[in-house]
Amino acid sequence: MPPAWINRTSNSESQERIFVRGIALSLIMPSSFALWLRSAEFLGYIVSSEGMCMDPGKIKAVMDWPTPDSCKALQSFLGFANFYQCFIRNFSQLAAPLTALTSTRVTFRWTNAAEVAFSNLKSRFVSAPILIAPDPSRQFVVEIDSSEVGVGAILSQRAPADDKVHPCTFFSHCLSPAERNYDIGN
């Protein structure tokens, strides 16, 4: 281990010299970094030592989202929701009735099924878990499920802190009509 990493004081002094030099050379913008944060907002996520979660401001935006009244409004909601699909178990299956309404072959008509899917998806955002960072040195748990409309998976690991299995991420895919015809062996 390099001597500068042995204690925080010498580490701080080394970092300070690096940052001062970086600022002097215009390589570092002082407004673009922070040190020793417990959590930080990064690309729409809150990242901390516990893991990654959705930004509460974004969750509020989803909860306040009005019922889409056009295909374009629905596409906007689905685009926003897609960004956070790694937090939602079976996202593609939940969003399937909404995704079907975005097809150019279908006339946009808001139905009860679409309203139920829209409400379910919004409620899943509120209850989304904190995703832990995968640790390659620990064993992974992979759960896979499939149905007539989609496939999904959960990548999890047992956290050493509480010995419980926590999700690292969720995957899902809504099957196309051609994919629905595949047999199990494909």
Secondary structure as the mmCIF struct_conf table of DSSP 4:
data_model
#
loop_
_struct_conf.conf_type_id
_struct_conf.id
_struct_conf.beg_label_comp_id
_struct_conf.beg_label_asym_id
_struct_conf.beg_label_seq_id
_struct_conf.end_label_comp_id
_struct_conf.end_label_asym_id
_struct_conf.end_label_seq_id
HELX_RH_3T_P HELX_RH_3T_P1 PRO A 3 TRP A 5
BEND BEND1 ILE A 6 ASN A 7
HELX_RH_AL_P HELX_RH_AL_P1 ARG A 8 ALA A 24
TURN_TY1_P TURN_TY1_P1 LEU A 25 SER A 26
BEND BEND2 LEU A 27 LEU A 27
HELX_RH_3T_P HELX_RH_3T_P2 PRO A 30 SER A 32
BEND BEND3 LEU A 35 TRP A 36
BEND BEND4 ARG A 38 ARG A 38
STRN STRN1 SER A 39 PHE A 42
TURN_TY1_P TURN_TY1_P2 LEU A 43 GLY A 44
STRN STRN2 TYR A 45 SER A 48
BEND BEND5 SER A 49 GLU A 50
STRN STRN3 MET A 52 MET A 54
HELX_RH_AL_P HELX_RH_AL_P2 PRO A 56 MET A 63
TURN_TY1_P TURN_TY1_P3 ASP A 64 ASP A 64
HELX_LH_PP_P HELX_LH_PP_P1 TRP A 65 PRO A 68
BEND BEND6 SER A 70 SER A 70
HELX_RH_AL_P HELX_RH_AL_P3 CYS A 71 PHE A 83
TURN_TY1_P TURN_TY1_P4 TYR A 84 TYR A 84
HELX_RH_3T_P HELX_RH_3T_P3 GLN A 85 PHE A 87
BEND BEND7 ILE A 88 ILE A 88
TURN_TY1_P TURN_TY1_P5 ARG A 89 ASN A 90
HELX_RH_AL_P HELX_RH_AL_P4 PHE A 91 ALA A 100
TURN_TY1_P TURN_TY1_P6 LEU A 101 THR A 102
TURN_TY1_P TURN_TY1_P7 THR A 104 ARG A 105
BEND BEND8 VAL A 106 VAL A 106
HELX_RH_AL_P HELX_RH_AL_P5 ASN A 112 VAL A 126
TURN_TY1_P TURN_TY1_P8 SER A 127 SER A 127
HELX_LH_PP_P HELX_LH_PP_P2 ALA A 128 ILE A 130
STRN STRN4 LEU A 131 LEU A 131
HELX_LH_PP_P HELX_LH_PP_P3 ILE A 132 PRO A 134
TURN_TY1_P TURN_TY1_P9 PRO A 136 SER A 137
BEND BEND9 ARG A 138 ARG A 138
STRN STRN5 PHE A 140 SER A 146
BEND BEND10 GLU A 148 VAL A 149
STRN STRN6 GLY A 150 ARG A 158
TURN_TY1_P TURN_TY1_P10 PRO A 160 ASP A 162
STRN STRN7 VAL A 165 CYS A 174
HELX_LH_PP_P HELX_LH_PP_P4 LEU A 175 SER A 176
HELX_RH_AL_P HELX_RH_AL_P6 PRO A 177 ARG A 180
TURN_TY1_P TURN_TY1_P11 ASN A 181 ASN A 181
TURN_TY1_P TURN_TY1_P12 ILE A 184 GLY A 185
#
